[in-house]
Amino acid sequence: MAERPAHNAPVLVIGLGRFGAATAEQLVRQGREVLAIERDPQLVQKFASILTHVVEADATNIDSLRQLGAQEFSAAVVGVGTSIESSVLITANLVDLGIDHLWVKAITPSHGKILKRIGANHVIYPE
């Protein structure tokens, strides 16, 4: 099992819907550096002045994640929940990049089971 990430380690947050945004904002309030990745340009604009770093990118593309330095993070939160396919692909990409600690939002028990199987350490059912 991977070592627990440092208390002040930066966190990668993918998806700025309700869950991802609330998580990212709380991390920033706790003094953590956050890199948020979001596909929706309106959400990127909305959170640009609130979060440490916000970029518009497609996290289902592993090359985009590499270009953004995702592999340098030891912890990530995946807040994508509207598309199970995107959530699974993003999680698989983060596992492939060697991120040790993954908290991933699931929308059904079956979705959660798949996420666990591919390497999510923590599956969260917020709704």
N, C-alpha and C positions, 0 to 999 in steps of 0.2 A: 504494500500500500504506500502511496506517495506521502511524503511529509506534508504536514499542514502548511498552507501558505502563510507567509509573514503577515502579521496584523496590519501592516501598512503597505502591503504589496498592491500594486495597481490591479484593477479588475477590468476585464473586457466584458461589455454588455452588448448583446446583439438583440435588437428589436426594442423599439421605444413605444410600444403600446402601453396600456395601463400598468401591467406587471413590470415590464422592463424599465419603464420610466420611473415608477415608484422605487424600484430597487436601485437604479442608478442615482436618483436624487438622495436617497438615504445614505448610500455609500459616500457621496460627495459631502453630505452633512457630517459624516464621521471622519472626514479628512482624507478619504481615499482618492487617489487619482483614478479616473474612469475614462476609458476609450469606448464610446458608444458607436455602434454601427447600425445604420437604419437605411432602408431602401426608399422611404417616402421623403421627398425633399421638404415637404411642409413640416414634418416632424423634426427633421434635421435643423431647419431654421428655428423652430420653436424652442429647441433645447440647446442651441448653440451658445447662448449666454448663461445657461444654468449649469451645464456639465463641463467637466475638464476639457474633453475633446469629443467632438461629434463629427462623424464622416458619413457621407452618402455612399453606400456600396452594397453589393450583393454578396452576402456571406455564404450563399450556397456555392459560390465560386471559390475554390481553395486558393487559386492564384491571387485573387483580390485580398484574401485574408493574409497571405504571405507578404504581399506588398505593404500591407498595413502593419506588419510586425506582430501579428496575432501569436505566432510561435514563441514570442518573448514573454508572454503572460503565463502565470502559473494557475490563475483562476479565471473562470468565465461563467457568465450567466446568459442563458439563451431564453429570451422572453417571447420568442415567436410561437404563437399558439393557433393562429387561424389556419395554417397549412401544415398538416402533419408531415407531408413530404419535405417541405422546407426545413422544418424542425429537425427531422431525422438526418437530412443531408448536412445541415450546419453542424449538428452534434458529431456526425462521423468525420467531418472536416477538422473539427477541433481535436478530436481524438487522434486523427492522423498527424496533426501538427504537434502532438505531444503535450497538450495542456492537461495537467494532472487533476485539477479540481473543476468539475463541471456541475453547475446547478442548472437544470433544464425544466422549463414549464411543460407539463403534459395536459392534454384536454380530456383524455379517457384512460382508463386502466390499461387497455391494450397499447395505446401510444406510450404510456409509461414503461410498460414491459419491454417494448422495442428499444426505447432510449437506454434503459438499464443494460440490455444485452449488448448494445454497441459501445458502451463505455461511460454513460452518465453516472457520476457518483451519487448525485442527489436529484431525485425527481420530485417536482413540486406540483401540487394540484391546487392552484389558488382560487378556483371558482367552483 
